[in-house]
Amino acid sequence: MTRPSPFTLVFFLGALALLAPLATSQLPVSKVRADDTSLIGFGEAVAVDGTTAVAFGTLVDSEGNALVLEWTSTGWRPSVLLPFVAVNYAANGLKYGDNVDIVGDTIFVGATGDPILDDMGLVHVYQRDDNGTPFHRFDDTWPEIDQLLGGDIGSHFGFSVAAEGDLVVVGGPGLPWDRGWARVYERNDMGTPADPFDDQWDSSHELDQPGAPAASQFGFDVALSGDLIAVTDPLGAGRVHTWLRVGNAWLPNGTVEPTSD
């Protein structure tokens, strides 16, 4: 099913605002019921692609829920809470949903580790299953198809996530005295392009910046657009590092840093 682009969605929402210019209260407000405090802190992380959004809320016991929403003519409607495969996230020092992103019918949810418990964090990957009814989105399910592991012990891997097309970049800023991580993953359709449910996301490149100081929190935030990747290390004055894809390689493409000159 072809879905509107994010730009189409923004334009459409803007058009709705123009149709009701007298008061903000006339814009559609969607209510999300939070049973058993399951969506406390709703909106800590959010991503949208086309007419589908995913938003995260923290549980009081440090776990969390990622909620899929679909845009309709009457506003945003909740569709489903994403399942996660874990043995008691809170007890194992993991926080589900530090960052989320969605590209097409694939959702990425970061789950960082508690450095005191030596957890390195991971990213859950979900794929939409329309269950044979592509024009009825509210019976869709989102099975988990992969988990991305790539950080070191205590790296907070999954703290930042950015996806586009068949690529995803994941960052883990690590402990306050660590340098942090950033890694690129690429979709592998396993020779069955018509079946996305057996896809794997293979680690294709570890982004490295030799000039980054040991305590930079490299990987605090990441961004991806076409052949360009940006990764931040915000401690101290802070810097933004960029890479350009040339063939199958990601090559350093310059650094941005503040100056008083």
VOBA-1610 file (N, C-alpha, C; in pm, whole numbers, padded with zeros to 5 digits, always signed):
BEGIN
Met+00084-00119+00000Met+00000+00000+00000Met+00088+00124+00000Thr+00062+00216-00089Thr+00137+00341-00095Thr+00081+00440+00006Arg+00169+00494+00090Arg+00126+00588+00192Arg+00180+00728+00159Pro+00112+00834+00206Pro+00163+00969+00180Pro+00300+00987+00240Ser+00380+01075+00180Ser+00511+01106+00234Ser+00495+01191+00359Pro+00602+01202+00442Pro+00594+01291+00558Pro+00561+01434+00519Phe+00609+01480+00402Phe+00580+01616+00359Phe+00432+01631+00328Thr+00373+01526+00270Thr+00229+01530+00244Thr+00152+01540+00374Leu+00195+01466+00477Leu+00127+01469+00605Leu+00137+01607+00668Val+00253+01668+00664Val+00269+01801+00720Val+00180+01901+00647Phe+00176+01892+00515Phe+00092+01981+00436Phe-00055+01961+00470Phe-00095+01835+00487Phe-00234+01805+00515Phe-00274+01859+00652Leu-00187+01841+00751Leu-00217+01895+00883Leu-00223+02047+00879Gly-00134+02109+00801Gly-00138+02253+00786Gly-00268+02299+00723Ala-00316+02223+00625Ala-00442+02257+00560Ala-00557+02249+00659Leu-00552+02150+00749Leu-00656+02142+00851Leu-00655+02266+00939Ala-00535+02314+00975Ala-00526+02433+01058Ala-00586+02555+00986Leu-00567+02563+00855Leu-00622+02676+00779Leu-00773+02670+00772Leu-00828+02550+00777Leu-00973+02536+00773Leu-01037+02578+00906Ala-00955+02580+01013Ala-01008+02616+01144Ala-00917+02718+01210Pro-00911+02841+01157Pro-00812+02938+01204Pro-00852+03015+01329Leu-00974+03001+01375Leu-01021+03090+01480Leu-00963+03055+01617Ala-00943+02926+01643Ala-00895+02886+01776Ala-00824+02753+01766Thr-00716+02742+01842Thr-00643+02615+01844Thr-00731+02502+01893Ser-00828+02533+01978Ser-00915+02430+02033Ser-00999+02363+01927Gln-01010+02424+01807Gln-01088+02362+01701Gln-01011+02253+01628Leu-00881+02246+01649Leu-00804+02139+01587Leu-00834+02007+01656Pro-00823+01894+01582Pro-00854+01766+01645Pro-00756+01732+01756Val-00809+01690+01870Val-00729+01643+01982Val-00761+01497+02005Ser-00662+01410+01992Ser-00684+01268+02005Ser-00655+01225+02148Lys-00746+01150+02207Lys-00730+01102+02343Lys-00674+00961+02342Val-00573+00938+02426Val-00513+00806+02441Val-00535+00761+02583Arg-00604+00649+02602Arg-00631+00599+02735Arg-00508+00527+02788Ala-00464+00562+02908Ala-00345+00502+02968Ala-00387+00417+03086Asp-00420+00291+03061Asp-00460+00200+03167Asp-00339+00162+03251Asp-00360+00157+03382Asp-00254+00112+03475Asp-00127+00193+03459Thr-00138+00321+03437Thr-00024+00413+03424Thr+00076+00368+03318Ser+00030+00294+03215Ser+00123+00238+03117Ser+00184+00343+03025Leu+00129+00466+03024Leu+00182+00566+02934Leu+00219+00694+03008Ile+00268+00682+03130Ile+00322+00798+03200Ile+00441+00851+03121Gly+00450+00983+03108Gly+00560+01040+03031Gly+00541+01024+02882Phe+00417+01006+02838Phe+00386+00985+02696Phe+00443+01099+02613Gly+00520+01066+02510Gly+00578+01167+02424Gly+00726+01190+02451Glu+00789+01107+02534Glu+00934+01121+02555Glu+01011+01106+02424Ala+00958+01024+02335Ala+01018+01006+02203Ala+00906+00986+02103Val+00922+01038+01982Val+00818+01025+01880Val+00881+01028+01742Ala+00821+00956+01649Ala+00864+00956+01509Ala+00741+00936+01423Val+00745+00989+01300Val+00632+00978+01209Val+00683+00953+01069Asp+00610+00871+00994Asp+00635+00850+00853Asp+00502+00829+00785Gly+00469+00913+00690Gly+00340+00902+00624Gly+00227+00928+00722Thr+00134+00835+00733Thr+00019+00851+00823Thr+00033+00765+00948Thr+00152+00717+00976Thr+00176+00635+01094Thr+00278+00702+01183Ala+00250+00705+01313Ala+00342+00760+01411Ala+00366+00656+01520Val+00479+00668+01588Val+00507+00586+01705Val+00555+00679+01814Ala+00494+00666+01933Ala+00529+00751+02046Ala+00555+00662+02167Phe+00644+00710+02253Phe+00688+00630+02366Phe+00649+00697+02497Gly+00613+00615+02596Gly+00588+00663+02731Gly+00655+00571+02832Thr+00707+00629+02941Thr+00780+00554+03041Thr+00686+00496+03145Leu+00714+00374+03188Leu+00643+00316+03301Leu+00709+00361+03431Val+00635+00357+03539Val+00689+00401+03668Val+00801+00309+03716Asp+00811+00187+03664Asp+00916+00095+03707Asp+01031+00091+03608Ser+01044+00196+03526Ser+01155+00215+03432Ser+01140+00137+03303Glu+01035+00055+03290Glu+01009-00004+03160Glu+00937+00100+03076Gly+00871+00059+02969Gly+00803+00157+02888Gly+00715+00091+02784Asn+00639+00173+02715Asn+00553+00127+02608Asn+00567+00218+02488Ala+00575+00159+02370Ala+00575+00234+02245Ala+00440+00212+02178Leu+00370+00319+02152Leu+00234+00314+02099Leu+00234+00356+01953Val+00174+00274+01867Val+00157+00307+01726Val+00025+00381+01709Leu+00027+00494+01635Leu-00092+00571+01607Leu-00108+00586+01456Glu-00233+00594+01412Glu-00264+00612+01271Glu-00348+00738+01254Trp-00315+00815+01147Trp-00390+00937+01118Trp-00517+00903+01042Thr-00630+00959+01087Thr-00759+00941+01021Thr-00820+01078+00995Ser-00937+01079+00936Ser-01003+01206+00904Ser-01046+01280+01031Thr-01048+01212+01144Thr-01089+01276+01270Thr-00972+01296+01366Gly-00850+01271+01320Gly-00734+01291+01406Gly-00654+01163+01421Trp-00563+01164+01519Trp-00478+01048+01544Trp-00551+00947+01632Arg-00547+00820+01592Arg-00610+00713+01669Arg-00505+00611+01707Pro-00505+00566+01834Pro-00410+00461+01874Pro-00443+00330+01804Ser-00340+00260+01762Ser-00357+00133+01693Ser-00317+00015+01781Val-00191+00013+01826Val-00144-00102+01902Val-00020-00063+01983Leu-00004-00126+02098Leu+00120-00115+02173Leu+00219-00218+02119Leu+00341-00175+02094Leu+00440-00267+02041Leu+00480-00368+02148Pro+00487-00495+02111Pro+00535-00595+02207Pro+00686-00589+02218Phe+00740-00621+02331Phe+00885-00635+02339Phe+00920-00765+02409Val+01023-00828+02357Val+01068-00956+02409Val+01179-00929+02508Ala+01148-00939+02636Ala+01248-00914+02740Ala+01205-00985+02867Val+01299-01020+02949Val+01269-01080+03078Val+01284-00970+03183Asn+01172-00905+03215Asn+01167-00800+03315Asn+01270-00691+03287Tyr+01233-00597+03204Tyr+01327-00491+03164Tyr+01383-00417+03284Ala+01297-00379+03378Ala+01344-00298+03489Ala+01444-00373+03575Ala+01417-00500+03604Ala+01506-00579+03688Ala+01642-00600+03622Asn+01644-00598+03488Asn+01769-00618+03417Asn+01835-00487+03376Gly+01785-00376+03429Gly+01851-00248+03409Gly+01832-00185+03273Leu+01734-00232+03196Leu+01711-00177+03063Leu+01595-00078+03065Lys+01605+00024+02983Lys+01495+00118+02966Lys+01449+00110+02822Tyr+01328+00064+02802Tyr+01272+00046+02669Tyr+01220+00179+02617Gly+01265+00219+02496Gly+01207+00334+02430Gly+01281+00465+02447Asp+01412+00462+02469Asp+01486+00588+02479Asp+01473+00670+02352Asn+01468+00603+02238Asn+01451+00673+02111Asn+01378+00581+02016Val+01301+00640+01925Val+01224+00562+01829Val+01239+00625+01692Asp+01224+00543+01589Asp+01214+00595+01453Asp+01131+00497+01371Ile+01074+00548+01264Ile+00994+00466+01174Ile+01028+00503+01031Val+01044+00403+00947Val+01064+00425+00804Val+00977+00323+00731Gly+00879+00373+00655Gly+00787+00284+00587Gly+00711+00199+00686Asp+00725+00068+00675Asp+00655-00025+00763Asp+00748-00090+00864Thr+00857-00022+00898Thr+00953-00074+00994Thr+00973+00027+01106Ile+00966-00019+01230Ile+00984+00067+01347Ile+01107+00019+01425Phe+01183+00116+01476Phe+01302+00089+01557Phe+01281+00151+01695Val+01304+00073+01800Val+01289+00122+01937Val+01416+00091+02014Gly+01483+00194+02062Gly+01604+00175+02140Gly+01573+00137+02284Ala+01657+00052+02342Ala+01643+00011+02482Ala+01782+00014+02544Thr+01811+00119+02618Thr+01946+00136+02670Thr+01966+00057+02798Gly+02091+00030+02829Gly+02123-00046+02949Gly+02164+00043+03063Asp+02145-00006+03184Asp+02191+00061+03305Asp+02340+00032+03321Pro+02427+00134+03316Pro+02570+00108+03321Pro+02614+00040+03450Ile+02541+00063+03560Ile+02578+00000+03686Ile+02564-00151+03676Leu+02468-00197+03596Leu+02446-00340+03579Leu+02516-00394+03455Asp+02604-00313+03393Asp+02684-00355+03278Asp+02601-00394+03157Asp+02484-00333+03141Asp+02402-00361+03023Asp+02444-00270+02908Met+02451-00326+02788Met+02501-00247+02677Met+02390-00186+02593Gly+02265-00230+02606Gly+02156-00176+02529Gly+02141-00244+02394Leu+02026-00220+02331Leu+01996-00281+02201Leu+01885-00201+02134Val+01854-00238+02011Val+01744-00177+01936Val+01651-00287+01887His+01523-00275+01921His+01421-00367+01872His+01374-00322+01734Val+01355-00417+01642Val+01308-00387+01507Val+01173-00457+01486Tyr+01072-00380+01447Tyr+00937-00432+01425Tyr+00897-00410+01279Gln+00819-00503+01225Gln+00773-00494+01087Gln+00620-00504+01084Arg+00557-00410+01010Arg+00411-00413+01001Arg+00363-00538+00928Asp+00261-00602+00985Asp+00189-00712+00919Asp+00045-00667+00904Asp+00000-00647+00778Asp-00136-00597+00757Asp-00241-00707+00766Asn-00196-00831+00791Asn-00288-00944+00812Asn-00389-00961+00699Gly-00345-00928+00577Gly-00428-00949+00459Gly-00531-00841+00434Thr-00528-00734+00515Thr-00624-00624+00496Thr-00546-00493+00487Pro-00480-00466+00373Pro-00391-00350+00364Pro-00462-00216+00375Phe-00592-00212+00355Phe-00663-00084+00362Phe-00732-00064+00497His-00709-00155+00591His-00765-00141+00725His-00649-00151+00824Arg-00598-00036+00866Arg-00472-00034+00943Arg-00491-00073+01089Phe-00613-00073+01140Phe-00631-00093+01283Phe-00637-00240+01324Asp-00622-00331+01228Asp-00600-00470+01268Asp-00456-00514+01238Asp-00369-00416+01205Asp-00228-00447+01181Asp-00161-00493+01311Thr-00065-00581+01296Thr+00022-00619+01406Thr+00166-00585+01369Trp+00253-00580+01469Trp+00393-00541+01447Trp+00485-00643+01515Pro+00506-00758+01454Pro+00597-00855+01515Pro+00741-00805+01516Glu+00814-00843+01619Glu+00956-00810+01625Glu+01033-00905+01535Ile+01114-00850+01444Ile+01186-00935+01348Ile+01336-00939+01373Asp+01388-00845+01454Asp+01533-00844+01475Asp+01564-00761+01599Gln+01684-00781+01652Gln+01738-00698+01758Gln+01880-00659+01719Leu+01910-00530+01729Leu+02041-00480+01689Leu+02129-00466+01813Leu+02240-00535+01812Leu+02338-00528+01920Leu+02468-00477+01861Gly+02532-00383+01927Gly+02654-00332+01866Gly+02740-00249+01957Gly+02692-00220+02079Gly+02769-00140+02171Gly+02854-00227+02262Asp+02926-00162+02350Asp+03007-00230+02449Asp+02930-00227+02581Ile+02986-00293+02683Ile+02924-00293+02814Ile+02905-00150+02863Gly+02782-00119+02907Gly+02752+00014+02958Gly+02751+00124+02855Ser+02733+00091+02728Ser+02745+00194+02624Ser+02617+00274+02602His+02503+00231+02663His+02374+00296+02637His+02340+00288+02488Phe+02379+00181+02423Phe+02351+00163+02281Phe+02200+00163+02259Gly+02155+00242+02160Gly+02013+00260+02136Gly+01959+00391+02191Phe+02045+00471+02254Phe+02003+00601+02306Phe+01960+00693+02192Ser+02023+00679+02075Ser+01985+00757+01956Ser+01968+00663+01838Val+01867+00689+01756Val+01834+00605+01641Val+01786+00694+01528Ala+01836+00670+01406Ala+01788+00740+01288Ala+01783+00642+01172Ala+01670+00635+01102Ala+01652+00539+00994Ala+01606+00610+00868Glu+01649+00556+00753Glu+01603+00604+00623Glu+01626+00493+00523Gly+01523+00462+00444Gly+01537+00358+00344Gly+01577+00226+00406Asp+01686+00168+00359Asp+01734+00039+00410Asp+01851+00056+00505Leu+01865+00175+00565Leu+01974+00201+00658Leu+01920+00250+00791Val+01992+00218+00898Val+01963+00275+01028Val+02096+00301+01098Val+02106+00415+01166Val+02223+00451+01244Val+02183+00450+01391Val+02266+00386+01474Val+02238+00374+01617Val+02356+00429+01695Gly+02327+00512+01795Gly+02431+00566+01880Gly+02415+00523+02024Gly+02528+00517+02095Gly+02529+00489+02238Gly+02634+00575+02304Pro+02596+00681+02377Pro+02695+00775+02430Pro+02777+00721+02546Gly+02739+00606+02600Gly+02820+00544+02704Gly+02811+00614+02838Leu+02901+00577+02927Leu+02912+00638+03058Leu+02969+00779+03045Pro+02952+00862+03147Pro+03003+01000+03136Pro+03152+01008+03105Trp+03228+00904+03140Trp+03372+00909+03113Trp+03411+00828+02990Asp+03312+00778+02916Asp+03340+00697+02798Asp+03326+00779+02670Arg+03377+00721+02562Arg+03376+00790+02434Arg+03248+00767+02356Gly+03183+00656+02375Gly+03058+00629+02306Gly+03077+00555+02175Trp+02961+00519+02114Trp+02958+00435+01995Trp+02859+00492+01894Ala+02882+00460+01766Ala+02782+00481+01661Ala+02806+00377+01553Arg+02698+00317+01507Arg+02712+00207+01413Arg+02602+00214+01307Val+02636+00174+01184Val+02542+00172+01072Val+02498+00028+01046Tyr+02368+00010+01026Tyr+02312-00120+00991Tyr+02239-00108+00857Glu+02241-00217+00781Glu+02177-00219+00650Glu+02084-00340+00641Arg+01967-00317+00580Arg+01870-00426+00566Arg+01924-00534+00473Asn+01911-00658+00515Asn+01942-00775+00434Asn+01813-00853+00414Asp+01764-00857+00289Asp+01634-00921+00265Asp+01645-01072+00256Met+01762-01127+00279Met+01785-01272+00284Met+01744-01342+00155Gly+01746-01268+00042Gly+01711-01326-00087Gly+01563-01340-00110Thr+01480-01285-00019Thr+01334-01293-00034Thr+01276-01153-00021Pro+01293-01067-00123Pro+01251-00927-00111Pro+01102-00910-00089Ala+01021-01009-00126Ala+00876-00998-00108Ala+00833-01034+00034Asp+00925-01087+00114Asp+00892-01129+00251Asp+00978-01050+00350Pro+00927-00940+00403Pro+01008-00858+00494Pro+01027-00919+00632Phe+00952-01025+00662Phe+00954-01078+00798Phe+01075-01166+00827Asp+01151-01202+00723Asp+01276-01272+00749Asp+01397-01181+00730Asp+01371-01049+00715Asp+01481-00955+00697Asp+01569-00950+00822Gln+01697-00929+00799Gln+01791-00903+00907Gln+01858-00769+00881Trp+01898-00703+00989Trp+01968-00576+00978Trp+02112-00599+01019Asp+02200-00602+00919Asp+02340-00637+00941Asp+02424-00513+00970Ser+02514-00526+01066Ser+02609-00418+01095Ser+02703-00403+00976Ser+02706-00283+00918Ser+02789-00263+00799Ser+02908-00171+00823His+02901-00088+00926His+03011+00007+00946His+03006+00062+01088Glu+03120+00065+01154Glu+03131+00135+01281Glu+03189+00273+01254Leu+03114+00376+01294Leu+03158+00512+01271Leu+03262+00549+01377Asp+03375+00596+01331Asp+03485+00624+01421Asp+03537+00764+01395Gln+03565+00836+01501Gln+03621+00970+01488Gln+03744+00978+01577Pro+03861+00957+01522Pro+03982+00951+01605Pro+04004+01076+01689Gly+03956+01190+01646Gly+03981+01313+01721Gly+03887+01334+01838Ala+03787+01246+01853Ala+03692+01266+01962Ala+03758+01234+02095Pro+03744+01321+02196Pro+03806+01294+02326Pro+03744+01174+02395Ala+03816+01120+02494Ala+03772+00997+02559Ala+03638+01013+02630Ala+03607+01131+02678Ala+03484+01153+02752Ala+03388+01242+02674Ser+03369+01215+02546Ser+03291+01305+02461Ser+03144+01272+02456Gln+03103+01152+02499Gln+02967+01101+02478Gln+02931+01099+02330Phe+03026+01059+02250Phe+03007+01039+02107Phe+02890+00943+02085Gly+02794+00982+01997Gly+02675+00901+01973Gly+02553+00946+02050Phe+02562+01063+02116Phe+02448+01114+02192Phe+02328+01136+02103Asp+02351+01184+01981Asp+02244+01199+01884Asp+02300+01165+01746Val+02214+01112+01660Val+02254+01075+01525Val+02148+01123+01427Ala+02190+01148+01302Ala+02097+01188+01196Ala+02144+01123+01066Leu+02048+01093+00979Leu+02077+01025+00853Leu+01991+01087+00744Ser+02057+01125+00633Ser+01985+01176+00517Ser+02062+01138+00392Gly+02003+01047+00314Gly+02069+01004+00191Gly+02204+00944+00218Asp+02309+01005+00163Asp+02446+00955+00179Asp+02523+01028+00288Leu+02451+01096+00378Leu+02518+01175+00482Leu+02470+01131+00620Ile+02566+01113+00711Ile+02537+01080+00850Ile+02602+01185+00939Ala+02533+01225+01045Ala+02589+01316+01145Ala+02576+01252+01283Val+02681+01266+01363Val+02685+01211+01499Val+02739+01319+01591Thr+02675+01340+01706Thr+02719+01443+01799Thr+02803+01384+01913Asp+02894+01466+01967Asp+02954+01441+02098Asp+02946+01571+02177Pro+02845+01585+02265Pro+02807+01715+02319Pro+02883+01760+02443Leu+02963+01676+02507Leu+03029+01719+02628Leu+03130+01830+02598Gly+03150+01918+02697Gly+03239+02031+02676Gly+03179+02127+02576Ala+03259+02178+02487Ala+03208+02270+02385Ala+03116+02200+02287Gly+03139+02069+02266Gly+03055+01991+02178Gly+03099+01997+02032Arg+03071+01888+01961Arg+03104+01882+01818Arg+03002+01795+01746Val+02990+01818+01616Val+02908+01734+01528Val+03000+01679+01419His+03007+01547+01408His+03091+01481+01309His+03003+01431+01195Thr+03052+01436+01072Thr+02974+01389+00958Thr+03053+01287+00876Trp+02978+01199+00810Trp+03035+01099+00720Trp+02958+01101+00589Leu+03027+01072+00480Leu+02968+01065+00347Leu+02987+00924+00292Arg+02880+00868+00237Arg+02891+00735+00178Arg+02951+00745+00038Val+03060+00673+00019Val+03127+00663-00111Val+03137+00515-00143Gly+03057+00469-00241Gly+03051+00326-00268Gly+02990+00255-00150Asn+03062+00157-00094Asn+03014+00084+00022Asn+03076+00133+00152Ala+03152+00241+00146Ala+03224+00290+00264Ala+03163+00422+00312Trp+03174+00447+00443Trp+03137+00574+00502Trp+03265+00646+00542Leu+03292+00758+00477Leu+03418+00829+00497Leu+03395+00958+00575Pro+03486+00994+00668Pro+03471+01120+00741Pro+03457+01237+00644Asn+03362+01327+00678Asn+03328+01434+00586Asn+03330+01571+00655Gly+03403+01581+00764Gly+03415+01710+00830Gly+03348+01713+00965Thr+03392+01808+01047Thr+03342+01825+01183Thr+03302+01971+01203Val+03193+01991+01276Val+03145+02125+01310Val+03164+02144+01461Glu+03230+02252+01499Glu+03250+02280+01640Glu+03239+02430+01664Pro+03193+02471+01782Pro+03177+02614+01810Pro+03312+02682+01828Thr+03312+02811+01808Thr+03434+02890+01826Thr+03397+03028+01877Ser+03488+03089+01950Ser+03465+03225+01999Ser+03530+03328+01909Asp+03597+03282+01802Asp+03665+03376+01711Asp+03563+03452+01626
//
